[in-house]
Amino acid sequence: MLMSMLDEGNRMRRRYVALLLLLIAACLLYTSRYYILNGWHERFGACAVGSYVAVQVEAIDAQTGHSLSFDVARRSTLIVRDGAYADTARLLAGAAPDRMGTYEVVVRAPGYQEWRTSGVRPARRVCYIKTAAVRAELQPIQ
């Protein structure tokens, strides 16, 4: 009887150790995911392949403070210029993929006055550029 109780205790200990190792492995996987998503991989040269736009614009109506309707936003144009370089895209898509620069940004939306700003610079990363987010407050045409 004593031997069977000892064997049962050893089995329980092995189960607890296996469960503990499984928990540690799950924590390590979760932590590595956190570091990868936050740029840790760049320091060690493990860059992911991808394309990042240099400029992304959030356009809002200056009178209401609300974002433009989807219909207006999809018909709107985003123009970015840096010296001789120029890129024109839909407002929702962003512009200047994987290109550093100091940009002049122009937004043209139906029913709104043209909006522009300059000096927009995306940040440089080891593997890619970090998109410069711009908030455009568009004045409705009276």
N, C-alpha and C positions, 0 to 999 in steps of 0.2 A: 504494500500500500504506500509506504514512504517513497519507494522508487518511482511509482507512477506519478506521485505528486511532484517529485523533482523533475521528471521528464516533462510534465505539463508546464511547470515553471520555466524550463528552458525553452519550450516551444513559444510560450507567451513573450519571453524576452526577445527571441529571434523576430517575432512579429513586430514588436515595438521598435526594434532596431531597423527593420526593413521599412516600417512606416516613417520613422524619423529620417532615414536616408532619402526616401521618396519626397518628403517635405522639403528637405534641404535642396534636392535637385530642382524641384519646382520653383523655389525661391531664387536659385541661381539663374534659371531660365528667365524668370520674370525680370530680375535685375539686369541681365544682359540686354533684354529687350529695351528697357528704359535707357540704358547707356547708348545703344545703337540709335534710338530715335532722337537722342539729344546730342548727337555729334561726336560721341566718344570714338567711333570708328574712324573718324577722319585723322585723328592723331596717330593712328597705327597703319594708315594706308589702305584700309579696306573700304574704298569708296564704292557706292552703289551707282549704277548707270542710270541716268535720268536726265530730264530737261526741266529747267526752272526758268520762268519768265523773270525779267529784270524789274518790270513795273506792273503792278496790279492796282486797279483803281476801284474804290467803292464810291459810287455816285449817289448823292442824295439830293432831294429837292430842298433848296435853301429856305423856302417858306414853311414847309410842313415838317422838315427834319426827318422825313421818311425816305427809305431807299426808293429809287426809281422802280416803276412797275417792270415786271419781267419783259413785257412786250416792248416797252420803250428802251430798256437796257439792251435787249438783243438787237435792236435796230440802231444802236448808238455806236460811234466810232471812237477808237483810242489811237492817237498818233503820238509816237515818241521820236525825238530827234536828238542826236549827239553828233555835232559837227556835220560831216557828209552822210552819216548813217541816219536812216529814217525807217520806221516800221509802222505800218498801219494794220490794226486788228479790230475785231469786235471788242466792245467794252468788257464783256464778260470773260474773254479769253486771256487778257493780259498781253504784253508785248515785249519784244527784244529778248528772245530765248537765249539763255546762257551767254549774255553779253554784258560786260562791265561798261560803265560810262557814267557821264553826268548828263542827265536827260532833261529836255524841255518836254512837258506833257500837255497834250491838248485833248479835250473831250468834246465831242459834238453829239448832241442828243436832240431828237425831234421835239420841238416845243420848248426848248431851252436855249439860252444864250451860250455861245462857245465859252468854255472854261479852259484856262491855261495856268501853268506854273512852271518854274524852272529850278534847276539845282537838285533834281531827284537822283540819288545815288544808291544802287543796291550795295549791300555789304559783301565783301569777298570772304569766301570760305575756302578751306583746303580743297575740297572736291567739287564745289559748285558755288553759285552765287546765292545769296539770300534775297528773296524778292523784296523790293521796296514797296510798301503799302502806302497808297496815297488816298486821301479822302477829298473828293471833289464836291463842293456845294454849288449846285447848278441853279441859276436864277431862271424862273419861267419867263417866257416871252410874253409881254403884256399886249 
